């Protein structure tokens, strides 16, 4: 029989798998509230369970996956511009996106 910790482990794995593999338009619209609604959970409960299991906040993981996927699309030529990559994963503010990329990779967007 599985206990609550096992369920949390499969929950965090399921969420990460979904975020890495969902189509970009779904990722662009995705937020903690949407994930909670899909799982029929309250957003606070989902966030706490995810953080307890994964060791990091769900919002931080979601943000990082979006940025990594956008940079990957740029790097591999799947999008024509930075603005297109940002929009594909749901970002509109180029300055904020640049700051996220620099914080994560230590490089400016122009270097990709």
C-alpha positions as CSV (number, residue, x, y, z in Angstrom):
1,X,0.0,0.0,0.0
2,X,1.3,3.5,-0.9
3,X,1.4,6.2,1.7
4,X,1.0,10.0,1.2
5,X,4.7,10.4,0.5
6,X,4.6,7.9,-2.3
7,X,1.6,9.8,-3.8
8,X,3.5,13.1,-3.6
9,X,6.5,11.5,-5.3
10,X,4.4,10.3,-8.2
11,X,2.6,13.7,-8.2
12,X,5.8,15.7,-8.6
13,X,7.1,13.3,-11.2
14,X,3.9,13.5,-13.2
15,X,3.8,17.3,-13.1
16,X,7.5,17.5,-14.3
17,X,6.9,15.0,-17.0
18,X,3.8,16.9,-18.2
19,X,5.7,20.3,-18.2
20,X,8.6,18.9,-20.1
21,X,6.4,17.2,-22.7
22,X,3.3,19.3,-23.2
23,X,2.9,21.3,-26.4
24,X,4.2,24.9,-26.2
25,X,0.8,26.5,-26.4
26,X,-0.3,24.5,-23.4
27,X,2.9,25.4,-21.6
28,X,2.3,29.1,-22.3
29,X,-1.1,29.0,-20.6
30,X,0.1,26.7,-17.8
31,X,0.3,28.0,-14.2
32,X,-0.1,26.5,-10.7
33,X,-3.8,27.2,-10.7
34,X,-4.3,25.4,-14.0
35,X,-2.3,22.4,-12.8
36,X,-4.3,22.3,-9.6
37,X,-7.6,22.4,-11.5
38,X,-6.4,19.5,-13.8
39,X,-5.6,17.5,-10.7
40,X,-8.7,18.6,-8.9
41,X,-6.7,20.0,-6.0
42,X,-6.6,23.3,-4.3
43,X,-3.5,25.3,-5.6
44,X,-2.1,25.7,-2.1
45,X,-2.3,22.0,-1.4
46,X,-0.7,21.2,-4.7
47,X,2.1,23.7,-4.2
48,X,2.8,22.4,-0.7
49,X,2.8,18.8,-1.7
50,X,5.1,19.5,-4.7
51,X,7.5,21.5,-2.7
52,X,7.6,18.9,0.1
53,X,8.4,16.2,-2.4
54,X,10.6,17.9,-5.0
55,X,12.4,20.2,-2.6
56,X,11.7,23.3,-4.7
57,X,8.6,25.5,-5.2
58,X,6.3,24.5,-8.1
59,X,6.3,28.1,-9.4
60,X,10.1,28.1,-9.6
61,X,10.2,24.8,-11.5
62,X,7.5,25.9,-13.9
63,X,9.3,29.1,-14.6
64,X,12.6,27.3,-15.2
65,X,11.1,24.7,-17.5
66,X,9.5,27.5,-19.6
67,X,12.8,29.4,-19.9
68,X,14.8,26.2,-20.7
69,X,12.3,25.2,-23.4
70,X,12.3,28.7,-24.9
71,X,16.1,28.8,-25.0
72,X,16.2,25.3,-26.5
73,X,13.8,26.4,-29.3
74,X,16.1,29.4,-30.0
75,X,19.2,27.3,-29.9
76,X,17.9,24.6,-32.2
77,X,16.2,27.0,-34.6
78,X,12.6,25.9,-33.9
79,X,11.6,29.6,-33.7
80,X,12.8,32.6,-35.7
81,X,13.2,35.2,-32.9
82,X,13.5,35.8,-29.2
83,X,10.1,37.3,-29.2
84,X,8.6,34.2,-30.8
85,X,10.3,31.9,-28.3
86,X,9.1,34.1,-25.4
87,X,5.5,34.1,-26.6
88,X,5.6,30.4,-27.3
89,X,6.1,29.7,-23.6
90,X,4.0,32.5,-22.3
91,X,6.3,35.5,-21.7
92,X,5.8,39.0,-23.0
93,X,8.3,41.1,-21.1
94,X,11.6,40.9,-22.9
95,X,13.6,42.6,-20.1
96,X,12.2,40.2,-17.5
97,X,12.9,37.2,-19.7
98,X,16.4,38.3,-20.4
99,X,17.0,38.6,-16.6
100,X,15.7,35.0,-16.1
101,X,17.9,33.7,-18.9
102,X,21.0,35.4,-17.5
103,X,20.2,34.2,-14.0
104,X,19.8,30.6,-15.1
105,X,22.6,30.4,-17.7
106,X,24.9,33.2,-17.0
107,X,24.6,34.3,-20.7
108,X,22.6,37.0,-22.5
109,X,20.0,35.9,-25.0
110,X,22.1,37.3,-27.8
111,X,24.7,34.7,-27.0
112,X,22.4,31.7,-27.9
